[in-house]
Amino acid sequence: MNADYWNDRWVKGETAWDMGSPSTPLKEYIDTLQNCEMKILIPGCGNAYEAEYLFSKGFTNVYVVDYARKALEEFSKRVPDFPKEHLLCMDFFELENSGDWDLIIEQTFFCAIDPSLRARYAEKMFRLISPVGRLVGLLFNDPKLNLETPPFRGSMEEYTTIFKPHFTFDKFEMAYNSIPPRAGRELFINFRRKEIDQ
């Protein structure tokens, strides 16, 4: 599942995960944010509807990352005023461990990476997020999802083991406002970076 794999899926239109709008739980969370200068990252962004929504609300320091150049090209066409230098076509794991992101938004990226990389994902998030930063988003909690191809399945128990060494869980619960096809299948997370890597 390298860059060519994901780009090819976008070229072929094999993007069943695409909702066509921001996720309701994330949209409602974004509506609570007040600091439009906070530095925000959305990895595995796809069509990046959350980035578009943030940008429309005056957030000017939003960056998106995706393996697939086609996805970023389509987003840029749809939101032409979004800064081109904020479109990062690269491997998320190759981002510099800056430790200065105020907020990282998770939306279907975690379930798309190989499950063997999940612990590395949590470690990377810890390294990217500022000492007072947060990881906020949605994780699938659905035992019927796949074992061999994305979206990969996972559970609250597994996620607890993966994230607890690096984050304090301010919210870790079933999303009450998922879109109907995902109702009862999504966990809303609002994780605060721990001060010390344990």
C-alpha positions as CSV (number, residue, x, y, z in Angstrom):
1,M,0.0,0.0,0.0
2,N,2.5,2.6,-1.2
3,A,2.0,5.9,-2.9
4,D,1.3,4.3,-6.2
5,Y,-1.4,2.1,-4.7
6,W,-3.3,5.0,-3.2
7,N,-2.8,7.3,-6.1
8,D,-4.2,4.6,-8.4
9,R,-7.3,4.2,-6.3
10,W,-7.9,7.9,-6.6
11,V,-7.4,7.9,-10.4
12,K,-9.8,5.0,-10.7
13,G,-12.4,6.6,-8.4
14,E,-12.1,3.7,-5.9
15,T,-12.8,6.0,-2.9
16,A,-15.8,4.5,-1.2
17,W,-14.7,6.0,2.1
18,D,-15.3,9.5,0.7
19,M,-18.3,11.1,2.4
20,G,-18.5,14.3,0.3
21,S,-18.6,16.6,3.3
22,P,-16.9,17.0,6.7
23,S,-17.6,14.3,9.2
24,T,-20.3,15.5,11.6
25,P,-18.4,14.8,14.8
26,L,-15.3,16.6,13.5
27,K,-17.4,19.5,12.1
28,E,-19.0,20.0,15.5
29,Y,-15.7,19.8,17.2
30,I,-14.2,22.4,14.8
31,D,-17.1,24.7,15.6
32,T,-15.8,24.8,19.2
33,L,-12.3,26.1,18.2
34,Q,-11.6,29.8,18.6
35,N,-7.9,30.2,17.8
36,C,-7.8,30.6,14.1
37,E,-4.0,30.7,14.2
38,M,-3.5,27.3,15.7
39,K,-1.3,25.0,13.6
40,I,-3.4,22.1,12.4
41,L,-2.4,18.9,10.5
42,I,-4.7,16.4,8.7
43,P,-2.8,13.3,7.6
44,G,-4.1,10.9,5.0
45,C,-6.4,13.8,4.1
46,G,-8.0,12.5,0.9
47,N,-10.5,15.1,-0.3
48,A,-9.9,17.0,3.0
49,Y,-13.4,18.3,3.7
50,E,-12.4,19.1,7.2
51,A,-9.5,21.2,5.9
52,E,-11.8,23.0,3.6
53,Y,-14.3,23.7,6.4
54,L,-11.5,25.0,8.7
55,F,-10.2,27.2,5.9
56,S,-13.7,28.6,5.2
57,K,-13.9,29.5,8.9
58,G,-10.7,31.5,8.8
59,F,-8.2,29.0,10.0
60,T,-5.1,30.0,8.0
61,N,-2.5,27.5,9.4
62,V,-4.0,24.2,8.2
63,Y,-1.8,21.7,6.5
64,V,-2.8,18.4,4.8
65,V,-0.8,15.4,4.0
66,D,-1.5,12.6,1.6
67,Y,0.4,9.9,-0.3
68,A,-1.8,10.3,-3.3
69,R,-0.9,13.3,-5.5
70,K,-4.3,12.9,-7.3
71,A,-6.1,13.5,-4.1
72,L,-4.3,16.7,-3.4
73,E,-4.8,17.9,-7.0
74,E,-8.5,17.4,-6.7
75,F,-8.6,19.2,-3.4
76,S,-6.6,22.1,-4.8
77,K,-9.1,22.4,-7.7
78,R,-12.0,22.5,-5.3
79,V,-10.4,24.9,-2.9
80,P,-8.1,27.0,-5.2
81,D,-7.3,29.6,-2.5
82,F,-5.9,27.0,-0.1
83,P,-2.2,27.7,0.1
84,K,-0.3,25.4,-2.2
85,E,2.6,25.2,0.2
86,H,0.3,23.6,2.8
87,L,-0.4,20.6,0.5
88,L,2.2,18.0,1.5
89,C,2.5,15.1,-0.9
90,M,4.6,12.7,1.1
91,D,4.7,9.7,3.5
92,F,3.2,10.8,6.9
93,F,6.0,8.9,8.7
94,E,8.6,11.0,7.0
95,L,7.3,14.3,8.4
96,E,9.8,16.0,10.6
97,N,9.3,15.4,14.3
98,S,8.6,19.1,14.9
99,G,6.6,18.9,18.1
100,D,4.8,22.1,17.2
101,W,1.4,21.0,15.9
102,D,-1.4,22.3,18.1
103,L,-4.0,19.9,16.6
104,I,-3.8,16.8,14.5
105,I,-7.1,15.6,13.1
106,E,-7.6,11.9,12.4
107,Q,-10.2,10.9,9.9
108,T,-9.9,7.5,8.2
109,F,-6.1,7.6,8.0
110,F,-5.4,5.2,11.0
111,C,-7.7,2.5,9.5
112,A,-5.9,2.8,6.1
113,I,-2.4,2.1,7.3
114,D,-1.1,-1.4,7.8
115,P,-2.0,-2.5,11.4
116,S,1.7,-3.4,12.0
117,L,2.3,0.4,11.8
118,R,-0.2,1.4,14.5
119,A,2.3,1.6,17.4
120,R,4.6,3.6,15.2
121,Y,1.6,5.9,14.3
122,A,1.0,6.7,18.0
123,E,4.7,7.3,18.6
124,K,4.9,9.6,15.5
125,M,1.8,11.6,16.7
126,F,3.5,12.1,20.1
127,R,6.6,13.4,18.3
128,L,4.7,15.8,16.0
129,I,2.2,17.3,18.5
130,S,3.2,20.2,20.7
131,P,3.4,19.7,24.5
132,V,-0.1,21.2,24.8
133,G,-1.3,19.7,21.6
134,R,-4.1,17.3,20.8
135,L,-5.0,14.4,18.6
136,V,-8.7,14.5,17.8
137,G,-10.7,12.4,15.4
138,L,-12.5,9.2,14.7
139,L,-11.5,5.5,14.9
140,F,-13.5,2.6,13.7
141,N,-14.7,0.2,16.3
142,D,-16.2,-2.4,14.1
143,P,-15.3,-6.2,14.2
144,K,-16.7,-6.7,10.8
145,L,-14.1,-4.7,9.0
146,N,-11.2,-6.2,7.2
147,L,-8.1,-8.0,8.3
148,E,-6.3,-8.0,5.0
149,T,-7.2,-4.8,3.2
150,P,-8.2,-1.2,4.3
151,P,-10.2,-0.2,6.1
152,F,-8.6,-2.4,8.8
153,R,-10.6,-3.4,11.9
154,G,-9.7,-2.4,15.4
155,S,-11.2,-2.1,18.9
156,M,-11.2,0.2,21.8
157,E,-9.1,-2.3,23.8
158,E,-6.4,-2.4,21.1
159,Y,-6.4,1.4,20.7
160,T,-6.0,1.9,24.5
161,T,-2.9,-0.3,24.5
162,I,-1.5,1.7,21.5
163,F,-2.1,5.2,22.6
164,K,-2.0,5.1,26.4
165,P,1.8,5.3,26.6
166,H,1.8,8.7,24.9
167,F,-1.6,10.4,25.5
168,T,-4.1,11.2,28.1
169,F,-7.6,10.4,27.0
170,D,-9.9,13.4,27.5
171,K,-12.5,11.8,25.3
172,F,-12.6,8.2,24.1
173,E,-16.2,7.1,23.5
174,M,-18.7,6.0,20.9
175,A,-19.5,8.9,18.7
176,Y,-23.1,10.0,19.2
177,N,-23.4,12.0,16.0
178,S,-21.9,9.8,13.3
179,I,-23.4,9.9,9.8
180,P,-26.0,7.1,9.5
181,P,-23.8,4.5,7.7
182,R,-21.2,4.8,10.4
183,A,-23.5,5.0,13.4
184,G,-22.4,2.8,16.3
185,R,-19.1,2.0,14.5
186,E,-17.0,5.1,15.3
187,L,-15.1,6.1,18.5
188,F,-14.6,9.8,19.0
189,I,-11.1,10.6,20.4
190,N,-9.7,13.7,22.0
191,F,-6.3,12.8,23.2
192,R,-3.9,15.2,25.0
193,R,-0.2,14.7,24.6
194,K,1.5,13.5,27.7
195,E,4.3,15.7,29.0
196,I,6.8,12.8,29.3
197,D,7.1,9.9,26.9
198,Q,6.6,6.8,29.0
